[in-house]
C-alpha cells in the first residue's frame, strides 16, 4: 500500500506503508502490573455554529463518549477533562463540567470502566486583584462538582495560583487546604511550562530541584490523601530522582511523553505507572505492550513500545502545548471521528509537514488501526491542505 507524500524539502515522493494491516487490531484487555490512565481528547461537532477562536466549542457527545469506550475496553483508565481534552485551551470549565458529568455517568454503563477527573481553576482569570482565597474558592467549586457527580479527582496545576502565589508557602497552604477537604485520595498533577507557559515557576520557583522539595513536603504531609503524583517535565531524570523519595503508598505516574517506555519499565528498584496523553493515539499498541510487561516478557514490551517513542516525540515537540492536534489527527485517521477539526481551531497550529511525519511514524509503530482508511483520509487531507491530488 502506498501514497504520494511531501518530504522535508517539499518534494513529492512515494511512501510505502510498513503495515498493510494493524498488528494490534486484535489486542484483548489483560491484567496489567501498572496503573495506566489515558488522557482523552474531545470530539467537536463541526456542523454546529460556533466561533472557534472566540467561544466554547460544540461537543459531539456521542463520538466523545464512544472514544472513551474504546480506551476502557482496552483496559485503560481515563484521565478525564485534562489538558489533552484542551482544558483551558479550547474547552472551558462549563464544557469540562458537562464532560465530567457525562463521562462519569457513561462509565457506570461499561463493566470495569474507571476514570478520574481534572480539577483546576480555569473559571478564574487572575488579575492584580486576585487573591489566594479566590484560587481556593475556584478549586473548591470544581472539587464539589466532581465529587457531586461521583468522580475521583486529579488535582491539576493552576494558572491562577502560578500568577498570584508569592512563595512556596502559598502552594503548601493551598494544596494543604484542598487535600484536607477532598473525600477520596487524589492524584497530584505537575505540568511543566512546556505544556503551558502560564505555569512557569510553579511551586514557587524556576529551580526544579527546589520545586520538587516543595512538592515532596506537600506529599509527605498529606500522604493519606494522595494516590500518586504525575509529573510532566519531559526530562526523565527528575522523575527517576523523585520516585524513591515518595512515601509508602504514594505512586509515581509518568507524564513524560518523551521517555515513558523506560520509566514504565523501571530500573529494577522503582518504576512509574502512567497518566499519558500519548496513550490516546497509541492505545492499542500501548495495551499490547503493557500486557507483555505484565506477563514478564520484558523484551516483548520493549520491542512493542519503543517504536512509539519517535511518534510521541513528534506529536509533543515544541511548542508542546499544540500536541493535541496530532492526537486528534490520529483519531481521525483511525476512524474514531468523521472529521479533523479541533476545539479552538487547534488543527491549524501544526504544519502539513508535521502531519505527514505523524502519519509516517504512526504507520511505522503500528498505531494505524485501519491503514486503508488512514491512507484514504491522508490523501483527502493533502488535497485540501496542500493541493496534492
C-alpha positions in Angstrom: 0.0 0.0 0.0 1.4 3.4 -0.9 0.6 7.1 -1.5 2.4 10.3 -2.5 3.7 12.4 0.4 5.9 15.5 0.5 9.3 15.1 2.0 11.1 17.5 4.3 12.0 19.7 1.4 8.5 19.8 0.0 9.3 17.4 -3.0 6.7 14.7 -3.6 7.7 11.1 -3.1 6.1 7.7 -3.0 5.7 6.4 0.6 5.1 2.7 1.1 3.4 1.7 4.3 5.2 -0.5 6.8 2.0 -2.2 7.8 -0.8 -3.2 5.4 -2.9 -4.2 8.4 -2.6 -3.3 12.0 -0.6 -5.8 14.1 -2.5 -4.7 17.2 -6.1 -4.7 16.0 -7.0 -7.9 17.9 -5.5 -6.8 21.2 -7.6 -8.0 24.1 -7.7 -6.5 27.6 -5.3 -8.0 30.1 -4.5 -7.7 33.8 -1.6 -5.2 33.9 1.0 -4.7 36.6 0.9 -0.9 36.1 -1.9 1.5 36.7 -2.4 3.2 33.3 -4.5 6.3 32.6 -5.1 7.5 29.1 -5.8 11.2 29.0 -8.5 11.5 26.4 -9.4 14.2 23.8 -12.8 15.6 23.0 -14.5 15.4 19.6 -16.2 18.6 18.4 -19.3 18.9 16.3 -18.2 20.8 13.2 -21.8 21.2 12.0 -22.9 23.3 15.0 -22.4 27.1 14.8 -19.7 28.5 17.0 -16.8 30.9 16.8 -13.8 28.6 17.3 -11.3 31.3 18.3 -13.6 33.3 20.5 -16.1 31.0 22.1 -16.6 27.5 23.5 -16.8 24.5 21.2 -19.9 22.5 20.3 -19.1 19.0 21.5 -20.1 15.8 19.7 -21.0 14.0 22.9 -21.7 10.6 21.2 -18.3 10.5 19.5 -16.5 11.8 22.6 -18.0 9.1 24.8 -17.6 6.4 22.2 -13.8 7.1 22.2 -13.7 6.6 26.0 -15.4 3.2 25.5 -12.5 2.4 23.1 -10.0 3.2 25.9 -11.9 1.4 28.6 -12.3 -1.8 26.6 -8.6 -1.9 26.0 -8.1 -1.8 29.8 -7.1 1.8 30.3 -8.5 4.1 33.0 -9.5 7.5 31.6 -8.0 10.8 32.8 -11.0 13.0 32.0 -11.1 16.7 31.3 -7.3 17.2 31.3 -5.1 19.2 29.1 -5.4 16.5 26.4 -9.1 17.5 26.2 -7.9 21.1 25.5 -8.8 22.1 29.1 -8.3 25.9 29.2 -7.1 25.8 25.6 -10.4 25.5 23.8 -12.5 23.7 26.4 -13.8 26.0 29.2 -15.0 25.0 32.7 -18.7 24.8 31.8 -17.8 22.4 28.9 -15.4 20.5 31.1 -18.1 20.2 33.9 -20.6 18.7 31.4 -17.9 16.4 30.0 -17.1 15.2 33.5 -20.8 14.6 34.3 -21.5 12.7 31.1 -18.3 10.7 31.3 -18.9 9.6 34.9 -22.5 8.6 34.1 -21.4 6.7 31.0 -18.6 4.8 32.8 -21.3 3.3 35.0 -22.7 1.6 31.9 -19.4 0.0 30.9 -18.2 -3.0 33.0 -14.8 -2.3 34.6 -14.7 1.3 33.4 -12.7 3.6 35.6 -11.8 7.3 35.4 -10.5 10.3 37.4 -11.4 13.9 36.5 -9.3 17.0 36.3 -10.0 19.8 38.8 -8.4 23.2 38.4 -9.2 26.9 38.5 -9.9 27.7 34.8 -13.1 29.5 35.6 -10.9 32.1 37.3 -8.9 34.6 35.2 -6.3 36.1 37.5 -5.6 39.8 37.6 -4.0 42.2 40.1 -6.9 41.9 42.5 -6.9 38.1 42.6 -6.1 36.5 46.0 -5.1 33.1 47.3 -8.6 32.9 48.7 -10.0 33.4 45.2 -7.9 30.5 44.0 -9.0 28.3 46.8 -12.6 29.1 46.1 -12.2 28.3 42.4 -10.6 24.9 43.2 -13.3 24.1 45.8 -16.1 24.8 43.3 -14.6 22.3 40.9 -13.9 19.7 43.6 -17.6 20.0 44.7 -18.8 19.5 41.1 -16.7 16.4 40.5 -17.5 14.8 43.9 -21.2 15.6 43.5 -21.1 13.6 40.2 -19.5 10.7 41.9 -16.0 11.2 40.5 -12.4 10.9 41.7 -10.1 13.9 41.4 -6.8 14.7 39.6 -5.7 18.0 41.2 -4.4 20.0 38.2 -1.9 22.8 38.2 -3.5 26.3 38.3 -2.6 29.2 36.1 -4.2 31.5 38.7 -2.2 30.1 41.5 1.0 30.5 39.5 0.1 34.1 38.9 -0.7 35.1 42.5 1.5 32.9 44.7 4.4 34.8 46.3 6.3 31.8 47.6 6.4 28.0 48.0 4.5 28.5 51.3 1.5 29.7 49.3 1.5 26.4 47.4 1.8 24.4 50.6 -1.2 26.4 52.1 -3.4 25.9 49.0 -2.7 22.2 48.5 -2.9 21.5 52.2 -6.3 23.1 52.5 -7.6 21.3 49.4 -6.3 17.9 50.4 -7.9 18.2 53.8 -11.2 18.8 52.1 -11.3 16.0 49.4 -13.4 13.0 50.2 -11.1 10.5 48.5 -7.4 10.2 47.6 -6.4 12.3 44.7 -3.7 12.3 42.0 -1.5 15.5 42.0 -0.6 16.9 38.6 2.7 18.7 38.0 2.6 20.1 34.5 5.7 21.7 33.1 5.8 25.1 31.4 6.5 23.4 28.0 2.8 22.2 28.2 1.5 25.5 29.4 3.8 28.6 29.5 1.5 30.2 32.2 2.7 27.6 34.6 6.3 28.8 34.6 7.7 29.0 38.1 5.1 26.6 39.6 5.7 25.6 43.2 7.2 29.0 43.7 10.5 28.7 41.8 12.1 28.1 38.4 14.6 25.7 40.1 13.1 22.2 39.5 15.1 20.6 42.4 13.7 23.2 44.8 10.2 22.8 43.4 10.5 19.1 43.9 11.3 19.7 47.6 8.1 21.7 47.9 6.0 19.0 46.3 7.6 16.3 48.5 6.8 18.4 51.6 3.1 18.5 50.4 3.0 14.8 49.6 4.6 13.7 52.9 2.3 15.9 54.9 -0.8 14.6 53.2 0.2 11.1 52.0 -3.1 9.6 53.3 -5.0 11.8 50.8 -2.7 11.2 47.8 -2.9 8.2 45.5 0.1 9.4 43.4 1.6 12.2 41.5 2.0 12.7 37.8 4.9 14.8 36.6 5.2 16.1 33.0 8.6 17.7 32.6 9.9 15.8 29.5 13.1 15.0 31.4 13.3 11.5 32.9 16.0 12.4 35.5 13.5 14.4 37.6 11.0 11.5 37.7 13.7 9.0 38.5 15.1 11.2 41.3 11.6 11.7 42.8 10.4 8.1 42.8 12.4 6.7 45.7 11.6 9.8 47.8 7.8 9.3 47.7 6.2 7.9 50.9 4.9 4.4 51.0 1.5 4.1 49.4 2.0 7.1 47.0 2.9 6.1 43.5 4.5 7.9 40.6 2.6 8.4 37.4 4.8 9.2 34.4 3.5 12.1 32.3 6.8 12.1 30.3 5.7 11.7 26.7 9.4 11.5 25.6 10.6 8.7 27.9 7.6 6.7 29.1 8.9 3.5 27.7 11.9 3.2 30.1 10.1 5.0 33.0 7.2 2.5 33.0 9.7 -0.5 32.7 11.6 0.8 35.7 15.2 0.4 36.8 14.8 -2.8 38.9 14.2 -0.9 42.1 11.5 1.6 41.1 9.1 2.1 38.2 6.4 4.5 37.1 2.8 4.0 36.5 1.3 6.1 33.7 -1.0 9.0 33.0 -0.3 9.9 29.5 -1.8 11.9 26.6 0.1 9.7 24.1 -1.9 6.7 25.2 -4.9 8.3 23.4 -3.5 7.8 19.9 -1.4 4.7 20.6 -3.9 2.9 22.8 -3.9 -0.4 21.0 -0.1 -0.5 20.8 0.3 0.5 24.4 -2.2 -2.1 25.6 -0.3 -4.8 23.8 3.0 -3.6 25.3 1.6 -3.4 28.9 0.2 -6.9 28.5 3.7 -8.2 27.6 5.2 -6.3 30.6 2.7 -7.8 33.0 3.4 -11.3 31.7 7.1 -10.9 32.3 8.1 -10.5 28.7 10.4 -7.5 29.1 11.9 -7.9 25.6 8.4 -8.1 24.1 7.4 -5.0 26.0 10.4 -3.1 24.8 10.1 -4.2 21.2 6.4 -3.1 21.2 6.5 0.2 23.0 9.9 1.6 21.8 8.8 2.2 18.2 6.1 4.6 19.5 8.6 7.0 21.0 9.5 8.7 17.7 5.8 9.3 17.1 5.3 10.7 20.6 8.3 13.0 20.3 7.0 14.3 17.0 3.5 14.9 18.4 4.8 16.5 21.6 7.6 18.5 20.0 7.8 22.3 20.8 5.6 24.2 21.0 4.4 21.2 23.1 1.1 22.8 24.0 -0.1 22.1 20.4 0.3 18.3 20.8 -3.5 17.8 20.9 -3.6 18.5 17.2 -1.6 15.4 16.5 -3.6 13.3 18.9 -6.9 14.3 17.2 -5.3 13.8 13.7 -4.6 10.1 14.5 -8.1 9.7 16.0 -9.5 10.9 12.6 -7.1 8.7 10.6 -8.2 5.7 12.7 -11.9 6.4 12.2 -12.8 7.4 15.7 -14.3 10.6 14.4 -15.6 11.7 11.0 -13.5 14.9 10.6 -10.3 16.6 11.6 -11.5 19.7 13.4 -10.4 20.6 17.0 -11.8 22.9 19.6 -10.4 26.4 19.2 -9.4 25.6 15.6 -6.2 23.9 17.0 -5.8 21.8 13.9 -4.2 25.0 12.3 -1.4 25.1 15.0 0.7 22.5 13.1 2.0 22.4 9.6 1.3 19.9 6.8 4.8 18.6 7.2 4.1 17.8 10.8 1.0 15.8 9.9 2.9 13.9 7.2 5.5 12.9 9.8 2.8 11.9 12.3 1.2 9.7 9.6 4.5 8.0 8.7 5.5 7.4 12.3 2.1 6.1 13.3 2.3 3.6 10.4 5.8 2.5 11.4 4.9 1.8 15.0 1.6 0.1 14.2 -0.7 2.8 15.5 -2.9 3.0 12.4 -5.7 0.6 13.2 -7.1 0.6 9.7 -4.3 1.5 7.2 -6.5 1.5 4.2 -8.9 4.1 5.8 -5.9 6.1 7.0 -4.4 6.3 3.5 -7.7 7.4 2.1 -8.0 10.1 4.7 -4.4 11.2 4.4 -5.0 11.7 0.6 -8.0 13.8 1.3 -6.2 15.9 3.8 -3.3 16.6 1.5 -5.7 17.5 -1.4 -7.4 20.1 0.8 -4.5 21.4 2.8 -1.6 21.1 0.3 -3.2 20.8 -3.2 -1.8 17.3 -3.6 -4.1 15.1 -5.6 
